[in-house]
Amino acid sequence: MSSKRLAVVGDGMVGRRFLEAIVERDPSWEVTVLAEEPRPAYDRVRLSAFFDGVSAEELSLATELPGVDVRLGEAATAIDRAARAVRTERGEYPYDKLVLATGSAAFVPPVEGADLEGVFVYRTIEDLEAIKARAQGRRHGVVVGGGLLGLEAANALRLLGLETQIVEFAPWLMARQLDEAGGGVLRRHIERLGIDVACSTGGTKISAASGRLRMETNVEGLAFDTDLIVFAAGVRPRDQLARECGIDVGERGGVITDTACQTSDPDVYAIGEVAAMEGVCYGLVAPGYTMAEVVADRLAGGEATFPGADLSTKLKLLGVDVAQFGAMDGPLATTYLDPAEGVYAKLILSDDARTLLGGMLVGNAEPYPLLRASVGGPVPAQLADLLSSGEVQAGLPDGAQVCSCNAVTKGDIMGAIHEGCTDVGALKDCTRAGTGCGSCVPMLKQLLAEGGVEVSTSVCEHFTQSRAELFDIVKVTGITTFSELIARYGVGAGCDLCKPAVASILASLGGGHILDGEQAALQDTNDHFLANLQRNGTYSVVPRIPGGEITPEKLIVIGEVARDFGLYTKITGGQRIDMFGARVEDLPKIWRRLVDAGFESGHAYGKALRTVKSCVGTDWCRYGVQDSVKMAIDLELRYRGLRSPHKLKSAVSGCARECAEARSKDFGVIGTENGWNLYVGGNGGFTPRHADLLLADVDAETLVRTIDRFLMFYISTADRLQRTSKWVESLEGGIDYLREVIVDDRLGICDELDALMASHVEHYADEWKGVLDDPEKLQRFVSFVNAPETPDPSIEFETVRGQRFPAGTTERSHTGPVLLGTPERK
Ligand SMILES: Cc1cc2nc3c(=O)[nH]c(=O)nc-3n(C[C@H](O)[C@H](O)[C@H](O)COP(=O)(O)OP(=O)(O)OC[C@H]3O[C@@H](n4cnc5c(N)ncnc54)[C@H](O)[C@@H]3O)c2cc1C
């Protein structure tokens, strides 16, 4: 029998999955693949990683496929159904069966000027290369679209160093996955990163002038002057080949198929984003993979059918967890909102409140797998408990889907672990889980732990070492740069996980000013400008006020600076004064006035010591038994500038009445009749924890020495972003073990810890002054790199209660978490 000829049009994610499946199930097919792109299939879901330094080669999905002829850069131009052949500009390819896997094209709304130079879409590696080239030396970009794709594109522009504006036609972000409240919480997260958002806004016309672009909008008087525009406003199936040869297409596009993925021509199948499965187009990769398997099965003689698709999504967008599962709407809803932490959750319930129908999560997607697996069943525990426990994976049923890109369940993963998979890499190879968007990788680690496997503590894929190991390496080798560390001990170019972690280690070990040389590029946004970025692109300035004690003269200086620079002032919970609304180019001028008056940076922006609060102490208080103010000042001056895995907060109370709330701090001190009690490992925030008593009734010298050791032991051994509370809990033996190490010197390391702290105290230098004294560092404090004297005109204010606020902010009344626990009838 002559061989069977199979033609495949499109070598994208789904096309490639199909090729792998057919080669495995029925290698007797002679396969020709017509691929328009110049390179073989690559991971489009991870496309944005390209801007994190992941190369096109690393994104490639190309595999050895015997018997498959992939013709790169050769697009199909027509299908001749009568002759059963596909045409290209180079030739004609006969087929017995044809599979269309042409995917989608980015949708560009009919806006005049959308074809101008500097206007892009976000779909292929070539698109990203062109965006990157255009961004060189430019400062501003607009993304049209505030859905999943638009937010990814906005992050890409941000990574390219552009000020970024999102323009979204719907009234809120991610309107297809979130309700208005969820979209609002997401918006606040995104604006905090310095990305501007304009909702209910659409571009109407683009024009070019003097090398820049101007986009006019449907909102009167609103236009954006920008350097580049990216359309990321949805996709349209690439169905023209089918349309032109008379195969049925859907009213809203897409090649119509039945559940066998067969089109109106029984010899032609359609899979992936081009397919309109029973009229529905799926814009996600998982349903496409299922279709690929169905067709491979059919061509191998099977009878598989498409079982339906779960459109649940869980993503980390710009560092923010967002998830949606099941129904978006229903008869009852229960919601949870914590505006301070930026967490929103909503569960949709049946009429009798017994069955979970769906829901959405913003800011904390920990409960997603459990909730998603519970859709159609009884409502799980209290939503608030689920959101705060962080232990939800343990209750996950076996049928719960862990990897939605590849439809892998917890049961599949536990099975693989029992068969011998002992790390994430092996699980990826064995089950494909984690090989799509990668958002389930942390969960794979948790399941390995649940399966009794000791889990790797490596910082990220670029370093196999834990943060503690990297700390030791830097300490022992004396390496002072990230590039040397990764060249000698890591792989690749680094990422958002390892760069700030290494920056913190270098700073903890006295690596010089954090904006020195290449160190500057490693820092988070706030560290980059030694100030906290606010929602309208301005910064806040927090001078250190040790122990909360301040002279009238210094108070007057703060008042004058705030008045002269038009800054909103607020007394913070950490007993100091925060000045908001500073333009980036004003920061050095503000610091100059403050530094001249004797102030220094309060490190409100850093993972470092923030404040040491105090009560009024013995001098003024009738109950005080110790001088809490002096102790707080001494401690704050000793540990100022100390960089650590997470922020550090402290407080000193002069007596057991505890007015400074020392037991909610990383280290807290309480005066007693006989001396001082030291508490460690407390924190406020989302999951409050009272600190544990480490020492009782000790003198000041012992107290300070023990805090020195506590901090240095924590900094040397904790994981990245691990608060002291979690670190103490993670120590085998907990607080008792900690006491043995830093008080009894069980490990013999106390001299070293003491020396590390002595070095910190000796080398401390104010970071603001370090910038003021260095013309090169000063150069980075401009709004526009190419027009240093020009302030950003997009920053606007309005006056409320006698002070300046960012223009257009409406929700100022929230004061704390609002828990709406009981179901409300809609
Ligand atoms: C930035 C980005 C992020 C995404 N994130 C996610 C996510 O997190 N989760 C998720 O599930 N999905 C995500 N997606 C969607 C996902 O990438 C698609 O669902 C998936 O790629 C669809 O695979 P496909 O093979 O159908 O189409 P594609 O991957 O687009 O492949 C189609 C291929 O066919 C080629 N082609 C088209 N016409 C012809 C022709 N006439 N001749 C020859 N070749 C042709 C195209 O050039 C292309 O190479 C994302 C997409 C993008 C762009």
The ligand as a Tripos MOL2 file, in Angstrom:
@<TRIPOS>MOLECULE
LIG
   53    58     1     0     0
SMALL
NO_CHARGES

@<TRIPOS>ATOM
      1 C1          1.8320   36.6840   24.6060 C.3       1 LIG1
      2 C2          0.9090   35.5060   24.6830 C.ar      1 LIG1
      3 C3          0.6630   34.9150   25.9130 C.ar      1 LIG1
      4 C4         -0.2060   33.8290   25.9990 C.ar      1 LIG1
      5 N1         -0.4270   33.2710   27.2240 N.ar      1 LIG1
      6 C5         -1.2370   32.1980   27.3200 C.ar      1 LIG1
      7 C6         -1.4640   31.5740   28.5760 C.ar      1 LIG1
      8 O1         -0.9330   32.0100   29.6060 O.2       1 LIG1
      9 N2         -2.2490   30.4470   28.6170 N.ar      1 LIG1
     10 C7         -2.8280   29.9500   27.4780 C.ar      1 LIG1
     11 O2         -3.5200   28.9270   27.5620 O.2       1 LIG1
     12 N3         -2.6530   30.5340   26.2730 N.ar      1 LIG1
     13 C8         -1.8790   31.6510   26.1650 C.ar      1 LIG1
     14 N4         -1.6790   32.2320   24.9410 N.ar      1 LIG1
     15 C9         -2.3750   31.6720   23.7780 C.3       1 LIG1
     16 C10        -1.5880   30.4830   23.1810 C.3       1 LIG1
     17 O3         -0.3260   30.9150   22.7950 O.3       1 LIG1
     18 C11        -2.3420   29.9430   22.0010 C.3       1 LIG1
     19 O4         -3.5600   29.4220   22.4700 O.3       1 LIG1
     20 C12        -1.5650   28.8500   21.2830 C.3       1 LIG1
     21 O5         -0.3540   29.3230   20.8050 O.3       1 LIG1
     22 C13        -2.4250   28.3380   20.1280 C.3       1 LIG1
     23 O6         -1.6810   27.4210   19.3770 O.3       1 LIG1
     24 P1         -1.9660   27.2670   17.8170 P.3       1 LIG1
     25 O7         -0.9980   26.2510   17.3320 O.co2     1 LIG1
     26 O8         -3.4090   27.0760   17.5930 O.co2     1 LIG1
     27 O9         -1.5930   28.7030   17.2110 O.3       1 LIG1
     28 P2         -0.1800   29.3680   17.0980 P.3       1 LIG1
     29 O10         0.6930   29.0150   18.2230 O.co2     1 LIG1
     30 O11        -0.4480   30.8040   16.8250 O.co2     1 LIG1
     31 O12         0.4470   28.7310   15.7820 O.3       1 LIG1
     32 C14        -0.1140   28.9080   14.5080 C.3       1 LIG1
     33 C15         1.0090   28.8590   13.4900 C.3       1 LIG1
     34 O13         0.4570   28.7450   12.2180 O.3       1 LIG1
     35 C16         1.1750   29.5890   11.3360 C.3       1 LIG1
     36 N5          0.3510   29.8770   10.1450 N.ar      1 LIG1
     37 C17        -0.7540   30.6500   10.0710 C.ar      1 LIG1
     38 N6         -1.2130   30.6790    8.8220 N.ar      1 LIG1
     39 C18        -0.3890   29.8970    8.0860 C.ar      1 LIG1
     40 C19        -0.3370   29.5430    6.7110 C.ar      1 LIG1
     41 N7         -1.2400   29.9790    5.8480 N.pl3     1 LIG1
     42 N8          0.6610   28.7280    6.2980 N.ar      1 LIG1
     43 C20         1.5930   28.2630    7.1690 C.ar      1 LIG1
     44 N9          1.5960   28.5700    8.4660 N.ar      1 LIG1
     45 C21         0.6000   29.3780    8.9210 C.ar      1 LIG1
     46 C22         1.4700   30.7890   12.1790 C.3       1 LIG1
     47 O14         2.5010   31.5720   11.6120 O.3       1 LIG1
     48 C23         1.8410   30.1270   13.4920 C.3       1 LIG1
     49 O15         3.2070   29.8120   13.5200 O.3       1 LIG1
     50 C24        -0.8300   33.3370   24.8340 C.ar      1 LIG1
     51 C25        -0.5840   33.9300   23.5890 C.ar      1 LIG1
     52 C26         0.2880   35.0130   23.5090 C.ar      1 LIG1
     53 C27         0.5330   35.6580   22.1750 C.3       1 LIG1
@<TRIPOS>BOND
     1     1     2 1
     2     2     3 ar
     3     2    52 ar
     4     3     4 ar
     5     4     5 ar
     6     4    50 ar
     7     5     6 ar
     8     6     7 ar
     9     6    13 1
    10     7     8 2
    11     7     9 ar
    12     9    10 ar
    13    10    11 2
    14    10    12 ar
    15    12    13 ar
    16    13    14 ar
    17    14    15 1
    18    14    50 ar
    19    15    16 1
    20    16    17 1
    21    16    18 1
    22    18    19 1
    23    18    20 1
    24    20    21 1
    25    20    22 1
    26    22    23 1
    27    23    24 1
    28    24    25 2
    29    24    26 1
    30    24    27 1
    31    27    28 1
    32    28    29 2
    33    28    30 1
    34    28    31 1
    35    31    32 1
    36    32    33 1
    37    33    34 1
    38    33    48 1
    39    34    35 1
    40    35    36 1
    41    35    46 1
    42    36    37 ar
    43    36    45 ar
    44    37    38 ar
    45    38    39 ar
    46    39    40 ar
    47    39    45 ar
    48    40    41 1
    49    40    42 ar
    50    42    43 ar
    51    43    44 ar
    52    44    45 ar
    53    46    47 1
    54    46    48 1
    55    48    49 1
    56    50    51 ar
    57    51    52 ar
    58    52    53 1
@<TRIPOS>SUBSTRUCTURE
     1 LIG1         1 GROUP 0 **** ****
